[in-house]
Amino acid sequence: MHVTCLIDNLGSGGAQRQLGAVAVALARLGHEVDFVAYHDGGFYRSQFEQAGITVRVVQSDNPLRRILMVRSALRAAATDVVLAYLPQPCLYAELAALPSRRWGLVVSERLAEPGSAYERLPWRRTMHRVADAVVSNSHCNRLMIEAAVPSLKGRVVTIYNLIDLERFSPAAEPQASEGRLVLTGVGSYQPRKNPVRLVSAMGLAMQRDPRCDLALRWRGGQVDTAGGQAVRAEMQAEAERLGITDRVDAGGECQDVAGLYRSSDAVILPSLYEGIPNVVCEGMACGVPVLASDVADAGNLVQHGRTGFLFDPHTVESMAEGLARFASMPAADRLAMGREGRRHAEEVHDPRRILSAYESVLADAAARRPVSTAHWVPGVPESAVRTAMARTA
């Protein structure tokens, strides 16, 4: 099967990382895979070259010309199926498919985002009817899509993120700190990732209990943008206000995120909203406890009290409580929590199941057949239903 992947750029974002992982895995299974992107960004290019995946970048500062260039690239490709990630690339692929096409089309939404373009402009989701199938990486987002466009029911399938369980694996000899605990967050510097409130929660937890000894190591992209600089400056200002500047390290992108996780006592992600965040999945796979927001499909990822802790990302109080509870655990219990997280990651992110689901949905689309792929994972957590209902009300 010839699969053409379409995305905006090959930068370090989570969607780019996930589509790249799927593309490389499909290539290793013997499928012919190539990429079309319309912005520069070569963070993952070397991985594609090693896997024999070609990349074509079609660039233009003119939005209309860009759409036409993407359309031409897709319609000229001798491909069986196009797989597009993210709102704008999905729209470009759907426009390229009109008035008719000879290839299958699968589009993918990756984020259960309130106030997104899909909510502000409902016709954007209606355009998904042009596609053969829609892949969502969370049940929460799938429920939102089906509520917005009921006619898409039966064409939307949930497939959780593909995680390289060999690359993201526990340390040979995991160690648990007896003193200061290092929390690692990986996420772009933007308000929805909520790092400023996390700094506030750290300060509150340590103020209440001097034995709660925490340090935060945050790594992420967009640090050179105006928005990213503003968020980073807020983090630093809040740390200074609380007198914990020596405990907050806000840096840029990191190539070796697996090594970063392994050298941590916990991985933390306080996002206000998410789909299936790579950092949570990868942290669990590395055998590290995970502290995360109780939103979207978090209930299927973090088993509260067993593989980590969930908290309400909108309140400093809830976050501080989770941090304090984790910090009060004996070292041996934190190690056991990490081991249970790895076991859970192997089940939820089983590459064979996820690749089989992708192969099935892409093959159905290429043959223009109805979707026959079952959701993976099949269970819908309460957190997904709660979040979807709140965002579609």
SVG drawing of the C-alpha trace seen along z (x, -y; Angstrom):
<svg xmlns="http://www.w3.org/2000/svg" viewBox="-26 -38 47 45">
<polyline fill="none" stroke="black" stroke-width="0.4" points="0.0,0.0 1.3,-3.5 0.5,-6.0 1.0,-9.7 1.2,-11.6 0.2,-15.3 1.1,-17.7 2.0,-21.3 5.6,-20.9 8.2,-18.4 8.9,-20.4 9.0,-18.9 5.3,-19.1 3.4,-16.1 1.3,-15.6 4.4,-15.6 6.1,-13.1 3.0,-10.8 2.5,-10.9 6.2,-10.4 6.1,-7.3 3.2,-5.8 4.9,-6.6 8.2,-4.9 6.4,-1.9 4.3,-1.5 7.5,-1.7 9.2,1.0 6.2,3.2 6.9,2.9 4.4,0.1 5.6,-2.7 5.3,-5.9 6.1,-9.5 5.4,-12.9 4.0,-16.2 4.4,-19.3 4.0,-23.0 6.3,-24.6 10.0,-24.0 11.0,-22.2 13.4,-19.3 13.3,-18.0 12.3,-14.5 13.7,-14.5 16.7,-12.3 14.4,-9.6 12.4,-9.6 15.6,-9.4 16.8,-6.4 13.4,-4.7 13.5,-5.4 10.7,-8.0 10.8,-10.9 9.6,-14.3 8.3,-17.0 7.9,-20.5 5.6,-22.8 5.9,-26.4 4.1,-29.6 3.3,-32.7 0.1,-33.1 -2.6,-30.9 -4.6,-30.3 -1.5,-29.4 -0.5,-27.1 -3.8,-25.3 -3.5,-24.9 0.1,-23.6 -0.9,-21.0 -3.8,-20.1 -1.6,-19.6 1.0,-17.6 -1.7,-15.2 -3.6,-14.8 -0.3,-14.2 0.8,-11.5 0.4,-7.9 -0.8,-7.0 -3.4,-4.6 -4.4,-6.6 -3.7,-10.0 -3.4,-10.3 -3.6,-13.9 -3.0,-15.2 -4.2,-18.5 -7.0,-20.9 -5.4,-22.8 -3.8,-19.9 -7.0,-17.9 -8.9,-20.8 -6.4,-21.0 -6.7,-17.3 -10.5,-17.5 -10.4,-20.4 -7.9,-18.5 -10.4,-15.6 -13.1,-17.6 -14.9,-17.1 -13.6,-13.6 -10.5,-11.5 -8.9,-8.2 -7.3,-7.7 -8.6,-7.0 -8.6,-9.8 -8.2,-9.5 -8.1,-12.7 -7.2,-12.8 -8.1,-15.2 -5.5,-15.1 -6.8,-17.5 -10.0,-17.9 -9.8,-21.6 -12.5,-24.0 -13.0,-27.0 -11.1,-25.5 -11.7,-26.3 -13.9,-23.3 -16.2,-24.8 -16.0,-28.4 -16.5,-27.2 -18.7,-24.1 -18.5,-23.6 -14.8,-22.6 -16.0,-19.3 -18.7,-18.9 -16.0,-18.8 -14.8,-15.5 -17.7,-13.9 -15.5,-14.2 -13.1,-11.7 -13.5,-7.9 -12.6,-7.8 -11.7,-10.1 -9.1,-8.9 -9.2,-10.4 -6.5,-9.7 -9.0,-10.0 -12.5,-8.9 -13.2,-12.4 -12.5,-14.0 -14.4,-11.2 -17.5,-12.0 -17.1,-15.7 -16.9,-14.9 -19.9,-12.7 -21.9,-15.2 -21.0,-18.0 -21.7,-16.0 -24.0,-13.0 -23.7,-11.7 -20.1,-10.9 -20.9,-8.1 -19.5,-4.9 -16.7,-6.7 -14.8,-7.9 -12.5,-5.5 -10.4,-6.0 -6.8,-4.8 -4.5,-5.7 -1.0,-7.0 1.8,-4.7 4.7,-4.6 8.0,-3.0 8.3,-0.8 11.9,0.0 13.1,-3.6 10.9,-4.6 11.8,-1.9 12.8,-1.9 16.3,-2.5 18.4,0.6 18.5,0.0 15.8,-2.5 16.6,-4.6 14.2,-6.5 15.5,-9.7 15.5,-10.0 15.9,-13.7 14.7,-16.3 12.3,-15.0 12.8,-16.0 9.6,-16.5 9.9,-16.6 7.4,-18.4 7.7,-18.3 5.4,-20.6 5.4,-23.7 5.4,-27.1 1.8,-28.0 -1.0,-28.8 -2.9,-25.5 0.1,-23.5 -0.5,-25.4 3.1,-25.5 2.7,-28.8 0.0,-27.3 2.2,-24.3 4.9,-26.5 2.3,-28.0 1.3,-24.6 4.9,-23.6 5.3,-26.7 2.1,-26.0 2.9,-22.3 6.4,-23.2 5.0,-26.1 2.6,-23.8 5.1,-21.0 8.8,-21.8 9.5,-18.1 8.0,-18.4 11.2,-18.9 10.5,-19.4 12.2,-20.7 10.7,-21.2 12.6,-20.6 10.4,-21.8 11.5,-21.3 9.6,-22.5 9.3,-24.2 8.0,-27.7 10.5,-29.2 11.7,-31.6 8.3,-32.9 6.7,-35.9 4.0,-33.8 6.5,-31.2 8.8,-33.9 5.8,-35.4 4.8,-32.0 8.4,-31.3 8.8,-34.7 5.6,-34.1 7.0,-30.9 10.2,-32.5 8.4,-35.5 6.1,-33.2 9.1,-31.2 10.8,-34.4 7.7,-35.6 7.6,-32.3 11.4,-32.2 12.0,-29.0 13.9,-30.1 16.6,-27.5 14.0,-24.8 12.5,-25.8 14.5,-25.0 12.7,-26.1 14.6,-25.1 14.1,-24.5 13.6,-21.4 15.3,-18.2 16.3,-15.5 16.7,-12.7 13.4,-12.9 13.6,-9.2 16.8,-9.9 15.1,-12.9 12.2,-10.8 14.5,-8.1 16.4,-10.6 13.2,-11.9 11.3,-11.0 8.0,-11.8 6.7,-13.1 4.1,-15.8 1.7,-17.4 -0.8,-20.0 -2.5,-20.8 -5.9,-22.4 -7.0,-20.2 -5.4,-17.4 -6.0,-14.5 -3.7,-11.7 -0.5,-13.5 2.8,-11.8 4.6,-12.9 2.2,-11.0 2.4,-7.8 6.1,-8.0 6.7,-8.7 4.7,-5.6 6.6,-3.5 9.9,-4.6 8.7,-3.2 8.3,-6.6 5.2,-7.7 3.0,-10.2 1.1,-13.2 -1.4,-14.6 -4.6,-16.6 -7.8,-14.7 -9.1,-15.6 -10.1,-13.8 -8.9,-10.2 -6.6,-10.6 -8.6,-8.0 -7.5,-5.3 -3.8,-6.4 -3.0,-7.2 -4.5,-4.8 -5.0,-7.1 -2.9,-5.9 -1.4,-3.0 0.6,-4.5 0.5,-8.1 -2.0,-10.8 -4.6,-12.8 -5.6,-16.4 -7.8,-19.3 -5.6,-21.5 -7.8,-24.6 -7.0,-24.8 -3.6,-25.3 -5.1,-23.6 -5.8,-20.3 -2.4,-20.3 -0.6,-21.0 -2.5,-18.2 -1.3,-15.7 2.3,-16.9 2.3,-16.6 0.7,-13.2 3.4,-12.0 6.2,-13.5 5.1,-11.8 5.4,-8.3 8.3,-6.1 10.9,-5.6 10.1,-1.9 6.4,-2.8 7.4,-5.3 9.5,-2.7 6.6,-0.2 4.3,-2.9 6.7,-3.3 6.8,0.5 3.0,0.6 3.0,-2.3 5.3,-0.4 3.1,2.6 0.0,0.5 1.8,-1.3 2.6,2.1 -1.1,2.9 -2.6,-0.4 0.1,-1.3 0.7,2.2 2.3,1.3 0.9,4.4 -2.6,3.5 -2.2,-0.2 -0.4,0.6 -3.0,3.2 -5.8,0.6 -4.0,-1.9 -3.4,0.6 -7.0,1.6 -8.5,-1.9 -6.1,-2.9 -6.8,0.3 -10.5,-0.3 -10.1,-3.9 -7.9,-2.9 -10.5,-0.4 -13.3,-2.9 -14.9,-0.4 -16.8,-1.3 -14.7,-1.5 -14.3,2.0 -11.7,1.0 -12.7,1.3 -11.7,-1.3 -8.4,-0.9 -8.6,-1.1 -12.3,0.0 -13.2,-1.3 -14.4,-4.9 -13.2,-6.5 -15.5,-8.7 -13.1,-11.6 -13.6,-11.5 -17.4,-11.6 -17.3,-14.3 -14.9,-16.5 -16.8,-15.9 -20.1,-16.8 -18.7,-20.0 -17.2,-21.0 -20.3,-20.2 -22.9,-21.6"/>
</svg>
